[in-house]
Amino acid sequence: MTCQELRACLDAHLDGELDLPLSLAADEHLAFCAGCQWAYAQERELRGLVRTRFPREGAPAALRERIRGALARAEQAAGVGVPRRWAYWAVPAAAVILVALGVGLWQRSAPPPVVRELVAKHVMYSRLDAPAEIVSPSEEAVSGWFKGKVRFDVAVPDFSPSGIRLVGGRLADLTGRQVAYLLYEKGRSLISLFAFPGRGLALPSGEGTSGRDDRFYVAKVDGTEVVVWTQGEVAYALVSSLDRESLLECADTVWRLVVSRKPPGV
């Protein structure tokens, strides 16, 4: 098994979903490959972090109360002016519809799994003493370091006019795909910029969630702001504890940089 094959089935191996021959081949590769051992350990640590920081959530109390009230009203309506043979079906049917609608609305308002994973990776890297594989304040040096390591052009923006300095970059992983991860700092705040292939990934769309610009999807997860968008084949995400306006300004800087790097006519 090669490194590429191991990385492709890493999630399945961690979940215990590989058949016996593939599982043995993965274990054999991990016994000798230090790079894949590191990737395996990081992914396992990330999963543990996600479980502890983002436990399964129940429906909000206000939503539960609205459903209970609607069910009570449906039950009263079922007993007045409704033939008895239909009364037995009215309340259960109303319950199914209301619960489905309530859960659907709640799930749409909750951040998608990919957003939670991005936040978890941001938190994990913020706790590492040396999260960058290349440490440099030079946009050109960091961009050049990624050449040949990822299959897309990595645009490294300059946020220095906003008092944000480039720390460096590293390779990361997101649901089995390679990610170019750029690290920035402003004071003690870490700003994470992720760039990764967006094709085949269920990404949230903007549609005005930023309140002013439908290019960007914006969410807040446990006090951490997230901005996600797609340009062409590449998706981008900014994650930080900075305020939303500052992060949206950074997103706009990235957007304009990516547009400026496109060949004429594209």
C-alpha positions as CSV (number, residue, x, y, z in Angstrom):
1,M,0.0,0.0,0.0
2,T,1.4,3.4,-1.0
3,C,1.1,6.6,1.0
4,Q,-1.5,8.0,-1.3
5,E,-3.6,4.8,-1.0
6,L,-3.3,4.9,2.8
7,R,-4.4,8.6,3.0
8,A,-7.4,7.8,0.7
9,C,-8.7,5.0,3.1
10,L,-7.5,6.6,6.3
11,D,-11.0,7.5,7.5
12,A,-12.4,4.1,6.7
13,H,-9.4,2.5,8.6
14,L,-10.1,4.6,11.6
15,D,-13.8,3.7,11.5
16,G,-12.9,-0.1,11.2
17,E,-14.7,-0.3,7.8
18,L,-11.8,-1.8,5.7
19,D,-11.9,-5.5,4.9
20,L,-9.3,-7.7,6.4
21,P,-6.7,-7.6,3.6
22,L,-6.8,-3.8,3.2
23,S,-6.8,-3.4,7.0
24,L,-3.6,-5.6,7.3
25,A,-2.0,-3.7,4.4
26,A,-2.8,-0.4,6.1
27,D,-1.3,-1.6,9.4
28,E,1.8,-2.8,7.6
29,H,2.3,0.5,5.9
30,L,1.7,2.4,9.2
31,A,4.4,0.3,10.9
32,F,7.1,1.7,8.7
33,C,6.0,5.1,7.3
34,A,6.6,8.0,9.7
35,G,4.7,10.5,7.6
36,C,1.5,8.4,7.5
37,Q,1.9,7.6,11.2
38,W,1.8,11.4,11.9
39,A,-1.3,11.8,9.6
40,Y,-3.0,8.8,11.4
41,A,-2.2,10.3,14.8
42,Q,-3.4,13.8,13.9
43,E,-6.7,12.4,12.4
44,R,-7.3,10.4,15.5
45,E,-6.6,13.4,17.7
46,L,-8.9,15.5,15.6
47,R,-11.7,13.0,16.0
48,G,-11.3,13.0,19.7
49,L,-11.3,16.8,19.7
50,V,-14.5,16.9,17.7
51,R,-16.2,14.5,20.0
52,T,-15.3,16.5,23.1
53,R,-15.9,20.0,21.7
54,F,-18.9,19.3,19.6
55,P,-21.1,16.7,21.3
56,R,-24.4,15.7,19.7
57,E,-26.9,18.5,20.3
58,G,-30.5,18.3,21.2
59,A,-33.2,20.4,19.7
60,P,-33.4,23.9,21.2
61,A,-35.9,24.3,24.1
62,A,-37.9,27.0,22.3
63,L,-38.4,24.6,19.3
64,R,-39.5,21.8,21.6
65,E,-42.1,24.1,23.2
66,R,-43.4,25.3,19.9
67,I,-43.9,21.7,18.8
68,R,-45.6,20.7,22.0
69,G,-48.0,23.7,21.7
70,A,-48.8,22.9,18.0
71,L,-49.5,19.3,19.0
72,A,-51.8,20.4,21.7
73,R,-53.7,22.6,19.3
74,A,-53.9,19.8,16.7
75,E,-55.3,17.4,19.4
76,Q,-58.0,19.9,20.3
77,A,-58.9,20.4,16.7
78,A,-59.0,16.7,16.2
79,G,-61.7,16.4,18.9
80,V,-64.0,19.2,17.5
81,G,-65.8,18.9,14.2
82,V,-63.8,15.9,13.0
83,P,-65.4,12.5,12.5
84,R,-64.1,10.1,15.2
85,R,-62.6,7.7,12.7
86,W,-60.2,10.5,11.5
87,A,-59.4,11.7,15.0
88,Y,-57.0,8.8,15.6
89,W,-55.0,9.8,12.6
90,A,-55.1,13.6,12.9
91,V,-52.8,14.0,15.9
92,P,-50.1,11.4,14.9
93,A,-50.0,12.9,11.3
94,A,-49.7,16.4,12.7
95,A,-46.9,15.2,15.0
96,V,-44.9,13.7,12.2
97,I,-45.3,16.8,10.1
98,L,-44.4,19.2,12.9
99,V,-41.4,17.2,14.1
100,A,-40.1,16.9,10.5
101,L,-40.5,20.6,9.9
102,G,-39.0,21.5,13.2
103,V,-36.0,19.2,12.8
104,G,-35.5,20.4,9.3
105,L,-35.4,24.0,10.3
106,W,-33.1,23.3,13.2
107,Q,-30.7,21.3,11.0
108,R,-30.6,24.0,8.3
109,S,-29.7,26.6,11.0
110,A,-26.9,24.4,12.4
111,P,-23.4,24.6,10.9
112,P,-22.7,21.8,8.4
113,P,-20.3,19.1,9.4
114,V,-17.5,20.5,7.2
115,V,-17.7,23.8,9.0
116,R,-17.4,22.0,12.4
117,E,-14.4,20.1,11.1
118,L,-12.7,23.3,9.9
119,V,-13.2,24.8,13.3
120,A,-11.9,21.7,15.0
121,K,-8.7,21.8,12.9
122,H,-8.3,25.5,13.6
123,V,-8.5,24.7,17.4
124,M,-6.1,21.8,17.1
125,Y,-3.5,23.7,15.2
126,S,-3.8,26.7,17.6
127,R,-2.7,24.3,20.4
128,L,0.4,23.1,18.6
129,D,3.7,24.7,19.5
130,A,4.9,24.6,15.9
131,P,1.9,24.1,13.6
132,A,3.7,25.4,10.4
133,E,5.8,23.2,8.2
134,I,7.2,26.3,6.5
135,V,7.8,29.3,8.6
136,S,8.1,32.5,6.6
137,P,6.6,36.0,6.4
138,S,7.1,36.0,2.6
139,E,3.9,35.4,0.6
140,E,6.1,34.3,-2.4
141,A,8.1,31.8,-0.3
142,V,5.0,30.2,1.2
143,S,3.2,30.0,-2.2
144,G,6.3,28.5,-3.8
145,W,6.6,25.9,-1.0
146,F,3.1,24.5,-2.0
147,K,4.0,24.0,-5.6
148,G,4.1,20.3,-6.4
149,K,2.6,19.5,-3.0
150,V,-1.0,20.3,-4.0
151,R,-2.8,20.2,-7.3
152,F,-4.0,23.8,-7.3
153,D,-2.4,27.2,-7.2
154,V,-2.2,28.5,-3.7
155,A,-2.9,32.2,-3.4
156,V,-1.2,33.7,-0.3
157,P,-2.8,37.0,0.5
158,D,-1.2,39.9,2.3
159,F,-3.2,41.0,5.3
160,S,-0.6,43.3,6.7
161,P,-2.6,46.5,6.1
162,S,-5.0,45.1,8.7
163,G,-2.2,44.4,11.2
164,I,-2.3,40.6,10.4
165,R,1.1,38.9,9.8
166,L,1.8,35.7,7.8
167,V,3.3,33.0,10.0
168,G,3.7,30.2,7.4
169,G,1.9,27.2,6.0
170,R,1.5,23.5,6.1
171,L,-0.3,20.6,4.4
172,A,-3.5,19.5,6.1
173,D,-6.3,17.1,5.5
174,L,-10.1,17.6,5.2
175,T,-12.4,14.6,4.6
176,G,-9.7,12.8,2.7
177,R,-8.5,15.6,0.5
178,Q,-5.4,17.7,0.6
179,V,-5.6,21.2,2.1
180,A,-3.2,24.1,1.8
181,Y,-3.3,25.6,5.3
182,L,-2.0,29.2,5.8
183,L,-1.4,30.5,9.3
184,Y,-1.7,34.2,10.2
185,E,-1.5,36.1,13.5
186,K,-2.9,39.3,14.9
187,G,-1.8,39.8,18.4
188,R,-2.6,36.5,20.2
189,S,-5.3,35.6,17.7
190,L,-4.6,32.9,15.1
191,I,-6.2,33.3,11.7
192,S,-6.5,30.1,9.7
193,L,-6.9,30.2,5.9
194,F,-7.8,26.8,4.3
195,A,-7.7,26.2,0.5
196,F,-8.9,22.9,-0.9
197,P,-10.6,21.3,-3.9
198,G,-14.3,21.9,-3.5
199,R,-15.7,19.4,-6.0
200,G,-17.7,16.6,-4.5
201,L,-17.8,18.3,-1.1
202,A,-21.1,19.4,0.5
203,L,-20.2,23.1,1.1
204,P,-22.6,25.7,2.4
205,S,-23.5,28.6,0.1
206,G,-23.6,32.3,1.0
207,E,-27.1,33.5,0.0
208,G,-26.8,36.6,2.1
209,T,-25.7,34.8,5.3
210,S,-23.1,37.4,5.8
211,G,-25.8,40.1,6.0
212,R,-24.2,42.1,3.2
213,D,-22.5,39.9,0.7
214,D,-23.9,36.7,-0.8
215,R,-20.4,35.5,-1.9
216,F,-19.7,34.2,1.6
217,Y,-21.3,31.8,4.0
218,V,-20.7,33.0,7.6
219,A,-21.3,31.0,10.8
220,K,-20.2,31.2,14.4
221,V,-19.3,28.0,16.2
222,D,-18.5,28.1,19.9
223,G,-17.4,31.7,19.7
224,T,-15.3,31.1,16.5
225,E,-16.1,32.9,13.3
226,V,-16.1,31.0,10.0
227,V,-16.3,32.3,6.5
228,V,-16.5,29.8,3.6
229,W,-16.7,30.4,-0.2
230,T,-15.8,28.8,-3.5
231,Q,-14.0,30.3,-6.5
232,G,-13.8,28.0,-9.4
233,E,-12.6,24.6,-8.4
234,V,-11.1,25.7,-5.1
235,A,-12.9,26.3,-1.9
236,Y,-11.6,28.7,0.8
237,A,-12.4,29.0,4.5
238,L,-11.2,31.6,7.1
239,V,-11.5,30.6,10.7
240,S,-10.6,32.9,13.7
241,S,-11.8,34.4,16.9
242,L,-11.5,37.8,15.2
243,D,-14.7,39.8,14.8
244,R,-16.8,39.0,11.8
245,E,-16.2,42.3,10.0
246,S,-12.5,41.8,10.1
247,L,-12.7,38.3,8.8
248,L,-15.0,39.3,6.0
249,E,-12.5,42.0,5.0
250,C,-9.9,39.2,4.9
251,A,-12.2,37.1,2.8
252,D,-12.7,40.0,0.3
253,T,-8.9,40.4,0.1
254,V,-8.5,36.7,-0.8
255,W,-11.3,36.9,-3.3
256,R,-9.7,39.9,-5.1
257,L,-6.3,38.2,-5.1
258,V,-7.7,35.0,-6.6
259,V,-9.5,37.0,-9.3
260,S,-6.4,38.9,-10.2
261,R,-4.3,35.7,-10.6
262,K,-6.7,34.2,-13.2
263,P,-5.4,34.2,-16.8
264,P,-7.1,36.7,-19.1
265,G,-10.3,35.4,-20.6
266,V,-10.9,32.9,-17.8
